[in-house]
Amino acid sequence: MITEALVKQLVERHLEGTTHFLVAVELRPGNKLVVEVDDDRAITLNELASLNKAVRESLGPEADDYELSFSSPGMGRPFKVMRQYQKHIGRIVDVTLHDGRALHGQLTTLNGSTLGLRIQHPSKVKGRLPKLDEETTTVPLADIKSTKATITFN
């Protein structure tokens, strides 16, 4: 029987020696396995297809009973692993806290238990770019419900 743990182990083995990293493995109803893989740079469709093929071959004939889906996490999706935070240092993110507050700013630092965020404030003058605080606000990771990368158009 194919399990999330088995697929996770196989994917991690195939990712060794690359800059790719595993974000999530999820077994959904109807024998659908969804695997999210990311990279410090953009991951290509060919790389995802090669990984899908390698994992399918490792699973053997039992893989025919499952639909394997490999993708990269989307821009609007919450971060699931610490390496995604590291990848987005220097970029603008949306942070939602457990108490319901939302923070929008530039991710500046990350350590084991906190992240640093330069809060972004909208400009009071129409047409001007938003301003970032000079000081960094420290946010405990335990207080964070979700963090998402944002796309900015200048």
N, C-alpha and C positions, 0 to 999 in steps of 0.2 A: 504494500500500500504506500502511496506517495503522500508525504506529509509536508507541511510548511518547513519544519526543521530540516528535513532531508534536502529539500530544494534550496534552502538557505545555505546549507553546508556545501552543496554542489556549486552554487553560484559563487560563493566566496572562494572556493578552490580555483575556479576558472578565472577569477578576477585577480588572483595573486600575481604580483609582478607588473600590474598595470596601474594607471592612475584612476581607474574606475572604482566606485564603491557602492555597496548594496545599501539601498534605502529601506525597502520593505518587500516582504513576501506575504501574499494574502491568498488563502484558498477560499474561493467564493462558491455559492451553490451552483450546481450543475457541473461540478468538476472543472471549474475555471481557476487557473493559477495565474495571479497577476504579480509580476516582479518589476519593481522599480529600481533602476540603476542610474547613478549619476556620475559625474566626473568634475574635476576642478576646472575643466574647460567644457565646451559643448561635446556631448556624446552623439555620434552619428548613427543613422539608421543601420548602416552596414555593420557597425560594431554591435548594436543590439541584436541584429539578425544572426550574426556569428555566435554570440553568446547563447541565444535561444537554441540554435542548432547543437551547440556543444552540450548544453544541459539536457536537451531532449535525447541525445545519443547516450549520455551518462545514465539516464533513467531507464533506458532499454524499452522493450515492447510495451511495458505498462504505461508509458507516456502517451500511447495512442488513445487511451481512455480519458485524457485530459486536454483541455485547451490551454496552452501556454501563451501568455501575453507579456512581452517585455517592452518597457517604455521608460522614459525619463520622467521624473516628477514635473508636473506643470508649474508655470510661474505663479499661479494663484493658489497653489497648494501649500498647506502648512509644512514647516520643516519637521522631519521625523528623527534625524540623527545629527549629532554634533558636527559632523563633517560638512553638513549643509550650511551651518552657521559660519564655519571657517571659510567656506567658499564665498560667502556673501559679505565678508568684512570689507568695508569701504563703500558698500551699496546701501540704498535706501530700503528700509523694511517697515512693515506694519507689525506691531507687537500688541497682542491682546492679553490683558492680565486677568487672573482669576476673579478679581473684584469688579470686572466689567470695563475698566478703563482701557483706552486704546492709545498707544504711543506710535508716532510716525517720525522716523528719523534715520540717520546714518549709523549703521552698525560699525563701531570703531574697534572694540576689543572683545575678547572672549577668553575666560579662564574656566576652571572646573565648575564654579558655582554661580558666576555672574557674567553678564554681558554689559558692555559700555555702549551707550546710545547718545548721539548728539541729536537732540530733539529738533525737528524741523517745524518752523512756524510759517504760516502763509503770509505773503506780503500784503500790507495794507494798501499798496498802490497797485492798481490793476495793470497787468502786463509785466510786472517785475517778478523775478524768481523768488521762491521762498527762501527764508534765511535759516541757517543752522545755528544752534546755540554754540557759544565758544567752549563752554564746559561740557564734560561728558557726564551723563546721568547713568549711575550704576543700577542695574536691574537684576535682582536675584532670579536665577533660572527657575527656582521653585515657585515663584510668583507668576510665571508665564504660562498662559493657557495655550497660545499659538503664536507663531511668527511666520510671516509670509514675505517673500521678496515682492517688490513693486516695480512697475515699469514707469519710467518718467519720460515724457516727451518735452524737449526744450524748443 
